[in-house]
Amino acid sequence: MTTVAAYAVPAAKAPLERTTIERRAVGEHDVLIDIKFAGICHSDIHQAQEGWGEAIFPMVPGHEIAGVVSEVGPGVTRYRVGDRVGVGCMVDSCRECENCEAGREQYCTGGGMVGTYNALDRNGEPTYGGYAEKIVVDAGYVVRIPDGIPLDAAAPLLCAGITLYSPLRRWGTGPGKKVAILGMGGLGHMGVKIAHALGAEVTVLSQSLRKKDDGLKLGADHYYATSDPKTFEELRGTFDLIVSTVSAPLDFNAYLSLLKTEGALANVGAPEAPVSLNLFSLLGGGKILAGSMIGGIAETQEMLDFCAAHGIGAEIELIAASEINEAYDRVQNSDVRYRFVIDTATI
């Protein structure tokens, strides 16, 4: 066991505090990672505040982890000390179900994926995330960060990047496709970058035009305010795919009207409250309302390699660990462009 410094939530809705946690000894197939940077995802806040249900406390959030390997188990062949690596939203799964065998570990049906934090590992011990100095992870759930991406800008790719990459690839984003990214935040800005790099015609749908200049700079071709009713009149029947990154309830009937026949609205945002839907919004036009959750390990590696090839990283604001609580407040007020990243040297 190794004792490391970390920032933890002691109880639901409580401020994060500096503390220490125990990391397990490096096993045969494990790697020990010196965490260099950890992104702050809105999911961290949802879970710290029990917005998605009962949680495990104390909680060390963080599933956007970028660091350097400092020790490897005797059975590890794919990584060496000094390698630049990342860890995303999961650190284990059953490895035997149909989904795990197909590289869709995030949809594990053999007990579910083991979250990087707010979960129990195979020994029944709580998992602790990336707001810490070090982490021990099975090598099969670690990905390599290419040299072309700075580690601080790479950290948010481990959740925000793969969360957008997966549905964009699944629905064939590329030249000739019209894609809308709903929400211009930590997730949405990555969607704009990736959809543009894939060759699609990209539109941002945002509540206001406040971030229009940013959206166009990052690769959007068009930018519309959803607060303007004319937007829904002008764009009716326009898009092959809309990816919604919004974690607040939406009028899905209105957004489905913006799709072409047999178009898809893929949700990656997760509102805390149920939403309603008139099924005629789907029936008329054979439209698809779908969900997507992060990506498997192989797809996450594919995403990182794609981002390196296209010079893509997250737009970040680097903060000290002492600023985490303030950052949480700012995320909830949409006051970040576009991802907070913790310099873990300050923990």
C-alpha positions as CSV (number, residue, x, y, z in Angstrom):
1,M,0.0,0.0,0.0
2,T,1.1,3.6,-0.7
3,T,-0.2,6.7,1.0
4,V,-0.7,9.6,-1.3
5,A,-2.2,13.1,-0.9
6,A,-5.6,13.8,-2.5
7,Y,-8.6,16.1,-2.5
8,A,-11.8,14.4,-1.3
9,V,-15.4,15.1,-0.8
10,P,-16.1,14.0,2.8
11,A,-19.9,13.9,2.4
12,A,-22.6,14.8,-0.2
13,K,-22.5,18.5,-1.1
14,A,-19.6,19.2,1.2
15,P,-16.5,21.2,0.0
16,L,-13.5,19.2,-1.1
17,E,-10.7,18.9,1.5
18,R,-7.0,17.9,1.2
19,T,-6.5,14.4,2.8
20,T,-4.5,11.2,2.2
21,I,-5.7,7.9,0.7
22,E,-4.2,4.5,0.3
23,R,-3.3,3.1,-3.1
24,R,-3.0,-0.7,-3.5
25,A,0.4,-2.3,-4.1
26,V,1.3,-2.7,-7.7
27,G,0.1,-6.2,-8.8
28,E,1.3,-8.4,-11.6
29,H,-0.7,-6.6,-14.3
30,D,-0.9,-3.1,-12.8
31,V,0.9,0.2,-13.5
32,L,1.6,2.9,-11.0
33,I,1.0,6.3,-12.5
34,D,2.3,9.6,-11.3
35,I,-0.7,11.8,-12.0
36,K,0.4,15.1,-13.6
37,F,-3.0,16.6,-14.5
38,A,-6.6,15.8,-13.8
39,G,-9.6,17.4,-15.5
40,I,-12.7,18.6,-13.7
41,C,-15.8,17.1,-15.4
42,H,-19.3,18.1,-14.6
43,S,-19.9,14.5,-13.8
44,D,-17.6,15.0,-10.8
45,I,-20.0,17.6,-9.5
46,H,-23.1,15.5,-10.1
47,Q,-21.6,12.6,-8.2
48,A,-20.2,14.7,-5.4
49,Q,-23.6,16.2,-4.8
50,E,-25.4,12.9,-5.2
51,G,-27.3,14.4,-8.2
52,W,-27.4,11.0,-9.9
53,G,-28.2,9.0,-6.8
54,E,-26.6,7.7,-3.6
55,A,-22.8,7.9,-3.7
56,I,-19.8,6.5,-1.8
57,F,-18.0,8.9,0.6
58,P,-15.3,10.0,1.2
59,M,-15.0,10.5,-2.6
60,V,-11.9,11.4,-4.6
61,P,-13.4,12.5,-7.9
62,G,-11.5,12.7,-11.2
63,H,-11.7,10.5,-14.3
64,E,-9.7,12.6,-16.7
65,I,-6.2,11.6,-15.7
66,A,-2.9,12.2,-17.5
67,G,0.4,11.2,-16.1
68,V,3.6,9.2,-16.4
69,V,4.2,5.5,-15.5
70,S,6.5,5.2,-12.5
71,E,6.3,1.4,-11.9
72,V,5.0,-1.6,-13.8
73,G,4.0,-5.1,-12.6
74,P,6.0,-8.1,-13.8
75,G,3.2,-9.2,-16.2
76,V,2.9,-5.8,-17.9
77,T,4.5,-5.7,-21.4
78,R,2.7,-2.8,-23.1
79,Y,4.0,0.0,-20.8
80,R,7.3,1.0,-19.4
81,V,8.5,3.4,-16.8
82,G,8.4,6.9,-18.3
83,D,5.5,6.3,-20.7
84,R,2.9,9.1,-21.0
85,V,-0.5,7.5,-20.2
86,G,-4.1,8.3,-19.4
87,V,-7.0,6.8,-17.4
88,G,-10.6,7.6,-18.2
89,C,-13.9,6.8,-16.6
90,M,-13.3,3.1,-15.8
91,V,-10.6,1.0,-14.3
92,D,-12.1,-2.5,-14.7
93,S,-15.0,-4.6,-16.1
94,C,-15.9,-8.3,-16.1
95,R,-13.8,-8.8,-19.3
96,E,-15.9,-11.8,-20.2
97,C,-19.3,-10.6,-21.4
98,E,-20.2,-9.9,-25.0
99,N,-19.7,-6.2,-24.7
100,C,-16.3,-6.5,-23.0
101,E,-15.1,-9.0,-25.6
102,A,-16.3,-6.6,-28.3
103,G,-14.3,-3.6,-26.9
104,R,-17.4,-2.0,-25.4
105,E,-16.3,-2.3,-21.8
106,Q,-18.3,0.8,-20.8
107,Y,-21.4,-1.3,-21.4
108,C,-20.2,-4.3,-19.4
109,T,-23.2,-6.6,-18.6
110,G,-21.1,-8.8,-16.2
111,G,-21.6,-6.6,-13.2
112,G,-21.0,-3.3,-15.0
113,M,-17.9,-1.3,-15.5
114,V,-15.9,-0.3,-12.5
115,G,-15.8,3.5,-12.3
116,T,-12.5,5.3,-11.7
117,Y,-14.1,6.7,-8.5
118,N,-17.4,6.3,-6.7
119,A,-17.4,2.6,-7.3
120,L,-16.2,-0.7,-5.7
121,D,-13.4,-2.7,-7.1
122,R,-13.3,-6.5,-7.4
123,N,-12.2,-6.7,-3.8
124,G,-15.1,-4.6,-2.6
125,E,-12.9,-1.6,-1.9
126,P,-13.9,1.9,-3.0
127,T,-12.1,3.4,-6.0
128,Y,-10.6,6.8,-5.8
129,G,-10.0,9.0,-8.8
130,G,-7.6,11.5,-10.2
131,Y,-7.6,14.4,-7.7
132,A,-4.5,12.7,-6.2
133,E,-0.8,12.3,-6.6
134,K,-0.7,8.8,-7.9
135,I,-3.0,5.9,-9.0
136,V,-2.7,2.2,-9.5
137,V,-4.6,0.8,-12.5
138,D,-4.7,-2.5,-14.3
139,A,-2.7,-2.0,-17.5
140,G,-5.7,-3.1,-19.6
141,Y,-7.6,0.0,-18.7
142,V,-4.7,2.4,-19.4
143,V,-4.2,4.2,-22.7
144,R,-1.1,5.8,-24.2
145,I,-1.1,9.6,-24.7
146,P,0.8,10.4,-27.9
147,D,3.7,12.8,-27.8
148,G,1.8,15.3,-30.0
149,I,-0.6,16.2,-27.2
150,P,0.5,18.2,-24.1
151,L,-0.5,16.3,-21.0
152,D,-2.5,19.1,-19.5
153,A,-4.6,19.5,-22.7
154,A,-4.8,15.7,-23.0
155,A,-6.4,15.1,-19.6
156,P,-10.0,16.2,-20.6
157,L,-9.8,13.9,-23.7
158,L,-10.1,10.9,-21.4
159,C,-13.8,11.8,-20.8
160,A,-14.9,14.8,-22.8
161,G,-12.9,13.7,-25.9
162,I,-14.1,10.1,-26.1
163,T,-17.6,11.1,-25.0
164,L,-18.0,13.1,-28.2
165,Y,-15.7,11.0,-30.5
166,S,-17.7,7.8,-30.0
167,P,-21.2,9.0,-31.2
168,L,-19.6,11.1,-34.0
169,R,-17.9,8.0,-35.3
170,R,-20.9,5.8,-34.7
171,W,-23.2,7.9,-36.8
172,G,-20.7,8.3,-39.7
173,T,-19.6,11.9,-39.2
174,G,-17.6,13.0,-42.2
175,P,-17.7,15.0,-45.5
176,G,-21.2,15.6,-46.7
177,K,-22.8,15.3,-43.2
178,K,-24.4,18.1,-41.3
179,V,-23.8,17.8,-37.6
180,A,-25.0,20.0,-34.8
181,I,-23.4,20.1,-31.3
182,L,-25.9,21.2,-28.7
183,G,-24.2,23.0,-25.9
184,M,-20.9,24.9,-26.1
185,G,-19.1,23.8,-22.9
186,G,-16.5,21.3,-21.8
187,L,-18.1,18.5,-23.8
188,G,-19.4,20.6,-26.6
189,H,-16.2,22.4,-27.5
190,M,-14.5,19.0,-28.0
191,G,-17.4,18.0,-30.3
192,V,-16.9,21.0,-32.5
193,K,-13.2,20.2,-32.8
194,I,-13.6,16.5,-33.6
195,A,-16.6,16.9,-35.9
196,H,-14.7,19.6,-37.9
197,A,-11.6,17.4,-38.1
198,L,-13.8,14.5,-39.4
199,G,-14.9,16.7,-42.2
200,A,-18.5,17.5,-41.4
201,E,-20.3,20.8,-41.7
202,V,-20.6,21.8,-38.1
203,T,-23.2,23.9,-36.4
204,V,-23.3,24.9,-32.7
205,L,-26.7,25.2,-31.0
206,S,-26.2,27.2,-27.8
207,Q,-28.6,29.1,-25.5
208,S,-27.0,32.4,-26.6
209,L,-24.5,33.8,-29.0
210,R,-22.1,34.6,-26.2
211,K,-19.5,32.1,-27.3
212,K,-20.0,32.4,-31.0
213,D,-16.5,33.7,-31.7
214,D,-15.0,30.8,-29.9
215,G,-17.2,28.3,-31.7
216,L,-16.3,29.6,-35.1
217,K,-12.6,29.7,-34.1
218,L,-12.7,26.1,-33.0
219,G,-14.1,24.8,-36.2
220,A,-17.9,25.5,-36.4
221,D,-19.3,26.6,-39.7
222,H,-22.5,28.1,-38.1
223,Y,-23.7,29.2,-34.7
224,Y,-27.3,29.6,-33.6
225,A,-29.0,30.7,-30.4
226,T,-31.6,28.2,-29.2
227,S,-33.3,31.0,-27.2
228,D,-34.4,32.5,-30.5
229,P,-37.6,30.8,-31.8
230,K,-36.5,31.6,-35.4
231,T,-33.6,29.1,-35.0
232,F,-36.1,26.2,-34.9
233,E,-38.0,27.6,-38.0
234,E,-34.8,28.2,-40.0
235,L,-33.1,24.9,-39.2
236,R,-36.1,22.5,-39.4
237,G,-35.0,19.3,-41.2
238,T,-31.4,20.3,-41.5
239,F,-29.2,17.8,-39.6
240,D,-28.0,14.2,-40.0
241,L,-26.9,14.1,-36.4
242,I,-27.3,16.3,-33.3
243,V,-25.2,15.5,-30.3
244,S,-26.6,16.9,-27.1
245,T,-24.1,17.6,-24.4
246,V,-26.7,19.4,-22.2
247,S,-27.3,18.1,-18.7
248,A,-30.5,20.1,-18.2
249,P,-34.0,19.0,-19.3
250,L,-34.7,19.8,-23.0
251,D,-37.7,20.1,-25.2
252,F,-36.7,17.0,-27.3
253,N,-39.7,17.4,-29.6
254,A,-38.3,20.8,-30.7
255,Y,-34.8,19.4,-31.3
256,L,-36.0,16.3,-33.1
257,S,-37.7,18.6,-35.6
258,L,-34.3,19.8,-36.7
259,L,-33.3,16.4,-38.0
260,K,-33.5,15.1,-41.5
261,T,-35.5,12.0,-42.2
262,E,-33.9,9.1,-40.3
263,G,-31.5,11.5,-38.5
264,A,-30.3,10.9,-35.0
265,L,-30.2,12.9,-31.8
266,A,-27.6,11.3,-29.6
267,N,-27.5,12.3,-25.9
268,V,-24.2,12.4,-24.0
269,G,-25.4,14.8,-21.3
270,A,-27.2,13.3,-18.4
271,P,-30.0,15.4,-16.8
272,E,-30.7,14.6,-13.2
273,A,-34.5,14.8,-13.8
274,P,-36.6,12.6,-16.2
275,V,-37.6,14.2,-19.5
276,S,-40.8,13.9,-21.5
277,L,-41.2,13.0,-25.2
278,N,-44.1,12.9,-27.7
279,L,-43.4,9.8,-29.7
280,F,-44.8,11.3,-32.8
281,S,-41.6,13.4,-32.9
282,L,-39.8,10.2,-33.7
283,L,-42.4,8.5,-35.9
284,G,-42.7,11.3,-38.3
285,G,-39.4,10.9,-40.2
286,G,-38.2,7.7,-38.7
287,K,-35.9,9.6,-36.4
288,I,-33.6,8.2,-33.7
289,L,-33.3,9.3,-30.1
290,A,-30.2,7.6,-28.7
291,G,-27.7,7.6,-25.9
292,S,-24.0,7.2,-25.8
293,M,-21.6,6.8,-22.9
294,I,-17.9,7.4,-23.2
295,G,-16.2,4.6,-25.2
296,G,-14.3,1.4,-24.9
297,I,-10.6,1.2,-24.2
298,A,-9.6,0.6,-27.9
299,E,-11.8,3.4,-29.1
300,T,-10.4,5.7,-26.5
301,Q,-6.9,5.0,-27.8
302,E,-8.2,5.5,-31.4
303,M,-9.5,8.9,-30.3
304,L,-6.2,9.9,-28.7
305,D,-4.3,8.9,-31.9
306,F,-6.8,10.8,-34.0
307,C,-6.5,14.0,-31.8
308,A,-2.7,13.8,-32.0
309,A,-2.9,13.5,-35.8
310,H,-5.1,16.5,-36.1
311,G,-3.5,18.7,-33.4
312,I,-6.5,18.5,-31.1
313,G,-6.4,19.1,-27.4
314,A,-8.9,20.6,-24.9
315,E,-9.1,24.3,-24.3
316,I,-8.2,24.5,-20.6
317,E,-7.8,26.7,-17.6
318,L,-5.0,25.3,-15.4
319,I,-5.7,25.6,-11.7
320,A,-4.1,24.7,-8.4
321,A,-5.7,22.1,-6.2
322,S,-6.6,24.8,-3.7
323,E,-9.0,26.3,-6.3
324,I,-11.1,23.1,-6.9
325,N,-14.1,24.3,-4.8
326,E,-14.1,27.6,-6.6
327,A,-13.9,25.8,-9.9
328,Y,-16.9,23.7,-9.0
329,D,-18.9,26.8,-8.5
330,R,-17.7,28.3,-11.8
331,V,-18.6,25.1,-13.7
332,Q,-22.1,25.3,-12.4
333,N,-22.3,28.9,-13.5
334,S,-20.9,28.1,-17.0
335,D,-17.9,30.2,-16.2
336,V,-15.1,28.2,-17.8
337,R,-13.7,28.1,-21.3
338,Y,-13.7,25.2,-21.5
339,R,-12.3,22.7,-19.0
340,F,-10.6,23.2,-15.7
341,V,-7.5,21.0,-15.2
342,I,-5.8,20.6,-11.9
343,D,-2.0,20.7,-11.7
344,T,-1.6,17.8,-9.3
345,A,1.8,19.0,-8.3
346,T,-0.1,21.5,-6.1
347,I,-2.0,18.8,-4.1
